[in-house]
């Protein structure tokens, strides 16, 4: 077997490009000339393509949902999607441990701007009222536990039965829970938190199951016990960011 000299083969290969202009260099020269003549046009197209992705207003919450519970396993949600867009959802629990839900879009409204704000702030006020009531009730239950250690008379037992009967018609059971969702992937996948009260928060993922967003899945994956001031701060900040984003969209369309 004859010995093969690798350096000789490389010289023969490179000699092909020594008598004519390299095609690669020619293409690079043409590409540089094209980039020079159309540099501003390319930059404008790139700016349009990435403007929405780099816009900090796209990080604002896209929706606020107020859930009115329908015992035992359902809820009606009033979803605020914009200054003039309100959607009604029906949420159905599909697991006993209240982790996985499916939501169905029932109706969609385009009310006037003042009516949308009225519905949103009225529901938000009911959420704050319910959370404050839960704190007062929890404080009162601790006091009642201390009283239970004392022997009751017949009159006191009758009073306790009447209080139990009144609590069964408690109007605060009709107050809503609030969910605020932040976009993750083009608003088809969002992550948000559900306000149970001023002490209990649940994080969940909302995923659209079809392109027209008629059926949505909700998966709760984390429970938190946040301090009272932090919970209120997050709620106020989220509502403020939601309003800021919607006002920005309204001004841009105008």
N, C-alpha and C positions, 0 to 999 in steps of 0.2 A: 504493500500500500504506500503510495507516494505521500510525502510530507506536504501539508497544506499550510501556506504562509498567510496568516490572517491579515497582516499589514498590507500585503500585496492586493488582497481582495478589497480592502477598504479603499486603497488608492484607486483601483479601477472603478469602484462605485462612485467616488467623489469626483473623478475626472469627467463624468458625464455632465456635471453642472459647471464646469470651468469654461466652457466655450459658448454658453448662452445664459441669458439672465435667469436667475432662479425664479421659478413660478411662485414659490411661497413669498419671496420678498416683493414680487410684483403685486400679489394680492394684498399684502399688508399695506403697500403704498396706496392702492386704490381704496382700501378701507379707511385709511387715515384721511384721504382727501374727501371721501363721503362724509365722515364724521365731522370734518372741519366745516363743510358747507351746510350741514343740517344739525349742527350742535344745539342751537337754540330750540329747534323743533323737537329734538329727542328729549331735551330737558323738560320742556313743557308737557310732553306726554308722560314722562316719568312722574312729574309733579302731580298730574291729574290722577295717575294710577295709585300713588301712595298717599295722596292727601287725606283720604278718608281713614286709611289705616294709621296714620300718624296724628290724626285729630284727637286731642284729649277728650273732646265731648262724646266720642264714641264709647268711652268708659263709663258714662253715666248710666244709671239704671234705665232699662227700657220699659219696665212695667211695674205697677203696684197692684197687688191683688188683696182684696178684703174678703175673707172667707166667713160666711155665715153658716154655722154648723147646723146640719139636719141629722139628728141622732137616728140610728147609732153609728152609721158608717159613711155618711155622705155629707156634702157641703155645697153651697152655692157661692160662687166667686164673682165678685164685681171687679173686673180688670180694667185699670186705667192705662191705656196704651198711648194716649196723646191728649192734647188740649181739646180735641173734639172727637175722640174715639174711645168708646166704652164697649166692652165685651162681657157677656155673661157666660160663665163656665159652670158645668156640673162635675164635681169631683167625687169619685167613687173609690173607696178603700178596697183593695183586692188582697189584703193580707191581714191576719189578726193582730199582728204586732204594730200596726200603723206605720209601716215603713215604705210601702209601695202603693202609689195611687195612679189612677188614670183619669184625666180630665177631658171633657167633651165640650166643644164650643156650641152653645145653644143659640144665642142671639148676638147681633152686633149693632150698635147704635152710633150715630154721629150727632150727639146733642150739641147745643150752643156752648161756647166757651165758658160763660158764667155758670151754666148748669153743671158742667163737668167739674169745675172747681168746687162748687157747692157739695156735690156728691163725694168728692175725694176728701175734703176737709171735714165733712160731717162724719164719714166713716172713720177717719183718723181720730177724731175727737172721741168716738165711741171706743176705739181701741185703747186710748189713753185712760178713759174712764174705767173700762173693765180692768186694766192692769192695776190702776190705783185701788180699785175695790178689792182685788185679790190680795193686795198687801194688807189692807185693813182687815179683811176677813181672816187672813193667816194670823195676824196679831191677836184678833179676838178669839180665835180657836185655841191659842196658847193659854189665854186667860180662862177659857171654858174648861180646858183640861185640868187646870188647877182646882176649879170649882167641883169637878167630878169626884175629887178625892174626899169631899165633904158629903156626909149623908144627906140625901134629899128628903124633903117632906112631900106629902101627896100633892100639895099646891105647886111646889116647884117642878114636880114631874109633869103635871098638866101644862105648865108654862113651856117646858121643854118640848112636849109633843106639839104644841101650837107653833113653836118656832120652826120645828121640822116641817110642818105642813106649809108654812109660809115660804120656806126656802124652796119647796118644790115648784112654786110659781115665781121664782126669782127672775125679774126681767133682765138681769145681767147675764143670764144664760143665752140670751139672744144677741149679745154683742159679738162683733166679728174679731177674727185674728188677721194680722197683717203679714203679707209676704212681699219682699222686695227682691227683684232678680237683676243681676248684673250680667251683661252679655259676655260670652266666652268665644263662640264661633258663629258669627253672623246672626245672632239672636235666635238661632235654632237650638243652641245649647246654652243654657244660662245657669248660673249658680246664685243662690239667694238664701236668705234667712227668714224663718217664720217666727214671729213674736207670739209666744204663749202668754207670758206676763213679763213684769219687770225683772224677773229672776231667771227665766227659762227661755232659751233660744234654741231653735233647731235649724241646722244647715241642710239644704237639699239641692238636688240637681234637677232642672227641668229640661226635658228633651222632646223635641217635636218628632212625632212618629210618621208624619207625612208632610209633603211640601206645602200644603195649604194651611198647616198648623191647626187643623180641626181637632185632632186627637193628640194629647200631650201626656207624657208620663212624668210622674214626680217620684223621686227616690230620696228619702231622708237618710242621711248617713252619719250625722253627728249631732249630739245633744250637748249644749253648753249651759253652765250656770254662771251667768255674767253678773258683775256687781250692778247695783241699781243705777248709779250715775252713768256708767259706760253704756248700759242698755239704752237709756234715754238719748245719749249723745249719738249713738249709731242710728237710731230711728230718725232723729231730727236731721242729721247729716244726709242720710239716704233720701229722705223726702226733698231736701234742698237740692241735692244733685239731680234728682229726677226732674224737678221743676226747671232747673238751669238747662238741662239737656233739651227739654221740650220747648222752652222759650228760644233757645238757639236754633232749633229746627224750624220753628215758626218764623223767626226773623230771616233765616236763609231762604225760605220759600217766598217770603214777601219781597 
